[in-house]
Amino acid sequence: MEYLKKFRGLLQIIRVNNGPEFISHRFEAWCKENRIQLLFIRLGKPMQNVYANRCNGSIRRELLNAFVFRTLAEIRQKAEEWVFNYNHHWPHKAYYFKAPAELF
């Protein structure tokens, strides 16, 4: 987060789920310290966080369910490959069927 703060700047608001996956009290404290408002989605309203839910589903299907990992290093390597492909090769509907790297 400090890297993002230094090189990309900070957001004013971050939308997060309020389910069991949000357990980071350190993240919450860091946001408070940096005056970032955490905006929780309403219970039973996953459509309020549709982009994160879509990304999580893609990662689950295309990475986590697709391989049997034997080491942490193998997971890291496959995750880096997945992120690179996602950003450089896969067309995104929101970007008029271009990869994010083509636009930024």
Secondary structure, DSSP 8 states (H G I E B T S, - for coil): -HHHHHHT---SEEEE--STT---HHHHHHHHHTT-EEEE--TT-GGGGHHHHHHHHHHIIIIITT----SHHHHHHHHHHHHHHHHHTS-BGGGTSB-HHHH-
